[in-house]
Amino acid sequence: MSDDQQPDEVLARWVTALVAELGLDPDAAAGTPGLLDMTKVVAHTVVRPAAPVSALLCGLAAGRAGGSAADIQQALDRATELAERWS
């Protein structure tokens, strides 16, 4: 990332490129803000390494449920709620 690039811009470009690389529907990235919120809560209330593991598990759960935006959000919400109860 160069000094003149904002992190949000770099993230958006990265996600777009990764979606294309993985052959996913462009709508697959719609859950990015919720994912970032969930991983922040998990990292701060559980332990930092739990954040990427939680992201993977939420993706698997959402895919198993059908993979819609609602399925993604439901998995993220459940993980966030669990993390908030964790301490």
C-alpha positions as CSV (number, residue, x, y, z in Angstrom):
1,M,0.0,0.0,0.0
2,S,1.5,3.3,-1.0
3,D,1.2,6.4,1.3
4,D,-1.5,8.0,-0.8
5,Q,-3.9,5.0,-0.7
6,Q,-6.5,4.8,2.0
7,P,-6.9,1.5,3.7
8,D,-10.6,1.3,2.7
9,E,-9.7,1.8,-0.9
10,V,-7.0,-0.9,-0.7
11,L,-9.4,-3.3,1.0
12,A,-12.1,-2.7,-1.7
13,R,-9.6,-3.4,-4.5
14,W,-8.3,-6.5,-2.7
15,V,-11.7,-7.9,-2.1
16,T,-12.8,-7.3,-5.7
17,A,-9.6,-9.0,-6.9
18,L,-10.0,-12.0,-4.5
19,V,-13.6,-12.5,-5.5
20,A,-12.6,-12.6,-9.1
21,E,-9.6,-14.9,-8.4
22,L,-11.9,-17.4,-6.5
23,G,-14.6,-17.3,-9.1
24,L,-17.2,-16.0,-6.7
25,D,-20.3,-13.9,-7.4
26,P,-19.4,-10.2,-6.9
27,D,-22.2,-10.1,-4.3
28,A,-20.2,-12.4,-2.2
29,A,-18.3,-9.4,-0.8
30,A,-21.5,-7.7,0.4
31,G,-20.9,-9.0,4.0
32,T,-17.4,-7.4,4.3
33,P,-18.5,-4.7,6.7
34,G,-20.3,-7.2,9.0
35,L,-17.3,-9.5,8.8
36,L,-14.9,-6.8,9.9
37,D,-17.2,-5.9,12.7
38,M,-17.5,-9.5,13.9
39,T,-13.7,-10.1,13.7
40,K,-13.1,-7.0,15.7
41,V,-15.4,-8.1,18.5
42,V,-13.9,-11.6,18.5
43,A,-10.3,-10.4,18.5
44,H,-11.0,-8.1,21.4
45,T,-13.2,-10.3,23.6
46,V,-11.9,-13.8,22.9
47,V,-8.3,-13.8,21.5
48,R,-6.9,-12.3,18.4
49,P,-6.2,-15.7,16.5
50,A,-9.9,-16.5,17.0
51,A,-10.9,-13.8,14.5
52,P,-9.7,-15.4,11.3
53,V,-10.9,-18.8,12.5
54,S,-14.3,-17.3,13.2
55,A,-14.4,-15.8,9.8
56,L,-13.7,-19.1,8.2
57,L,-16.3,-20.9,10.3
58,C,-18.9,-18.2,9.6
59,G,-18.2,-18.6,5.9
60,L,-18.7,-22.3,6.1
61,A,-21.9,-22.0,8.1
62,A,-23.3,-19.4,5.7
63,G,-22.4,-21.6,2.7
64,R,-24.0,-24.6,4.3
65,A,-27.2,-22.5,4.9
66,G,-27.4,-21.5,1.3
67,G,-24.9,-18.6,1.0
68,S,-27.3,-15.7,0.7
69,A,-26.5,-12.3,2.1
70,A,-29.0,-13.1,4.9
71,D,-27.2,-16.4,5.6
72,I,-23.9,-14.6,5.8
73,Q,-25.3,-11.9,8.2
74,Q,-27.0,-14.5,10.4
75,A,-23.7,-16.4,10.8
76,L,-21.8,-13.2,11.6
77,D,-24.5,-12.1,14.1
78,R,-24.4,-15.4,15.9
79,A,-20.6,-15.3,16.1
80,T,-20.7,-11.7,17.4
81,E,-23.3,-12.6,20.0
82,L,-21.3,-15.6,21.2
83,A,-18.1,-13.5,21.4
84,E,-20.0,-10.8,23.4
85,R,-21.1,-13.4,25.9
86,W,-17.6,-15.0,26.1
87,S,-16.1,-13.0,28.9
